Amino acid sequence: MIVVGCQTLTHGSATIDRSDVPVYRASVSASMEESSLRSAASSSEHQASLTKAAVHTSCDQLSTTSVNAVDAVNAFVVAFNDNAPDVDAKARPAIDALNTSADQVASSLSPPLSDELQNALKAWVDAARNVAGTIGVTFDMDRFNTAINQLNDVKTHALDLCDAAY
């Protein structure tokens, strides 16, 4: 094994070229600012990614579960309007589908969502539970129609906000 090394000693004392100090400080300052901007951009991209994921999660829950709920409610309405003998049997699936939709949408809500979208989704949750409660009690057509109109309005509004957020 061969080890080779060089050593040169410089004698004297270190001195600063005072004319280079402002250039050095400007360089350090610019480097720090650029690093800070890159960090802020990265943080902003991360937040946007979290928000997009939250929007997709909540809006997908609404669009998927509301279809099931509306289908079940429509089956109940047809049975009710036809005075069908299975009207009571159609009520339970409608109530369950509405409550399931409300539960799944409510559990999908998270802070990255805008306040406006969260409020619209919460309005769906409340309206779905209201319709389920209306079907579950002694049935009153006026109360039911009012609840259904509210459900349709909040669903349309929430889905419009979802479309805009995609």
C-alpha positions as CSV (number, residue, x, y, z in Angstrom):
1,M,0.0,0.0,0.0
2,I,1.3,3.4,-1.0
3,V,0.0,6.6,0.6
4,V,0.8,9.8,-1.1
5,G,0.0,13.2,0.2
6,C,0.8,16.9,-0.4
7,Q,0.9,19.6,2.1
8,T,1.4,23.3,1.5
9,L,1.4,25.8,4.3
10,T,0.6,29.4,3.6
11,H,2.0,31.8,6.0
12,G,0.4,35.1,6.9
13,S,-3.0,36.3,8.1
14,A,-6.3,36.2,6.3
15,T,-7.8,39.4,5.1
16,I,-11.1,40.4,3.6
17,D,-11.3,42.3,0.4
18,R,-13.9,44.9,1.6
19,S,-15.0,45.6,-2.0
20,D,-16.3,42.0,-2.3
21,V,-18.5,42.1,0.9
22,P,-21.6,43.8,-0.7
23,V,-21.5,41.3,-3.6
24,Y,-21.2,38.4,-1.2
25,R,-24.0,39.6,1.0
26,A,-26.3,40.2,-2.0
27,S,-25.5,36.6,-3.3
28,V,-26.3,35.1,0.1
29,S,-29.5,37.2,0.4
30,A,-30.7,36.2,-3.2
31,S,-29.9,32.5,-2.5
32,M,-31.9,32.6,0.8
33,E,-34.9,34.4,-1.0
34,E,-34.9,31.8,-3.8
35,S,-34.8,29.0,-1.4
36,S,-37.7,30.5,0.5
37,L,-39.7,31.0,-2.7
38,R,-39.1,27.3,-3.7
39,S,-40.2,26.2,-0.2
40,A,-43.4,28.3,-0.4
41,A,-44.2,27.0,-3.9
42,S,-43.7,23.4,-2.8
43,S,-45.9,24.0,0.3
44,S,-48.5,25.6,-1.9
45,E,-48.4,22.7,-4.4
46,H,-48.8,20.2,-1.5
47,Q,-51.8,22.1,-0.1
48,A,-53.4,22.2,-3.6
49,S,-52.9,18.5,-3.8
50,L,-54.5,17.9,-0.4
51,T,-57.5,20.1,-1.4
52,K,-58.0,18.3,-4.7
53,A,-58.0,15.0,-2.9
54,A,-60.5,16.2,-0.4
55,V,-62.8,17.6,-3.1
56,H,-62.7,14.3,-5.0
57,T,-63.4,12.3,-1.9
58,S,-66.4,14.3,-0.7
59,C,-67.8,15.0,-4.1
60,D,-67.5,11.4,-5.2
61,Q,-69.3,10.3,-2.1
62,L,-72.1,12.8,-2.8
63,S,-72.5,11.9,-6.5
64,T,-72.4,8.1,-5.8
65,T,-74.6,7.9,-2.7
66,S,-77.1,10.5,-3.8
67,V,-77.9,8.4,-6.9
68,N,-78.7,5.4,-4.7
69,A,-80.8,7.6,-2.3
70,V,-82.8,9.2,-5.1
71,D,-83.5,5.9,-6.8
72,A,-84.7,4.4,-3.5
73,V,-86.9,7.5,-2.8
74,N,-88.3,7.4,-6.3
75,A,-89.3,3.7,-5.8
76,F,-91.0,4.7,-2.6
77,V,-92.9,7.5,-4.3
78,V,-94.0,5.3,-7.2
79,A,-95.3,2.7,-4.6
80,F,-97.0,5.5,-2.6
81,N,-98.6,7.1,-5.6
82,D,-99.9,3.7,-6.9
83,N,-101.2,2.8,-3.4
84,A,-99.1,-0.3,-3.8
85,P,-99.3,-3.0,-1.1
86,D,-95.5,-2.8,-0.7
87,V,-95.3,0.9,0.0
88,D,-94.0,0.2,3.6
89,A,-91.4,-2.2,2.2
90,K,-90.2,0.6,-0.1
91,A,-90.0,3.1,2.7
92,R,-87.2,1.3,4.6
93,P,-84.7,1.1,1.7
94,A,-85.4,4.8,1.0
95,I,-84.7,5.8,4.6
96,D,-81.6,3.6,4.7
97,A,-80.2,5.0,1.4
98,L,-80.8,8.6,2.5
99,N,-79.1,8.0,5.9
100,T,-76.3,6.1,4.4
101,S,-75.6,8.9,1.9
102,A,-75.8,11.5,4.7
103,D,-73.4,9.4,6.9
104,Q,-70.9,8.8,4.1
105,V,-70.9,12.5,2.9
106,A,-70.6,13.7,6.5
107,S,-67.6,11.4,7.2
108,S,-65.8,12.5,4.0
109,L,-65.7,16.2,5.0
110,S,-62.2,17.5,5.9
111,P,-60.6,20.9,6.5
112,P,-59.0,21.4,3.0
113,L,-62.5,21.8,1.5
114,S,-63.6,25.4,1.1
115,D,-66.2,26.7,3.6
116,E,-68.7,27.1,0.8
117,L,-68.3,23.5,-0.4
118,Q,-68.4,22.1,3.1
119,N,-71.6,24.1,3.9
120,A,-73.2,22.8,0.7
121,L,-72.3,19.2,1.5
122,K,-73.5,19.6,5.1
123,A,-76.8,21.0,3.7
124,W,-77.1,17.8,1.7
125,V,-76.5,15.7,4.9
126,D,-79.2,17.7,6.7
127,A,-81.7,17.6,3.8
128,A,-81.2,13.8,3.3
129,R,-81.8,13.2,7.0
130,N,-84.8,15.4,6.9
131,V,-86.4,13.4,4.0
132,A,-85.6,10.1,5.7
133,G,-87.3,11.4,8.9
134,T,-90.3,12.6,6.9
135,I,-90.7,9.2,5.2
136,G,-90.2,7.5,8.6
137,V,-93.0,9.3,10.4
138,T,-96.7,9.4,9.6
139,F,-96.5,10.4,6.0
140,D,-97.5,14.0,5.1
141,M,-97.4,14.8,1.4
142,D,-96.9,18.5,1.8
143,R,-94.1,18.0,4.3
144,F,-92.5,15.4,2.0
145,N,-92.7,17.6,-1.1
146,T,-91.1,20.5,0.8
147,A,-88.3,18.2,2.0
148,I,-87.8,16.7,-1.4
149,N,-87.6,20.2,-3.0
150,Q,-85.0,21.2,-0.4
151,L,-83.0,18.0,-1.0
152,N,-83.0,18.5,-4.8
153,D,-82.0,22.2,-4.4
154,V,-79.0,21.5,-2.1
155,K,-77.9,18.5,-4.2
156,T,-77.8,20.6,-7.3
157,H,-76.0,23.4,-5.5
158,A,-73.4,21.0,-4.0
159,L,-72.8,19.2,-7.3
160,D,-72.4,22.5,-9.1
161,L,-69.7,23.5,-6.5
162,C,-68.1,20.1,-6.9
163,D,-68.0,20.6,-10.7
164,A,-66.4,24.0,-10.3
165,A,-63.8,22.6,-7.8
166,Y,-62.7,19.8,-10.1
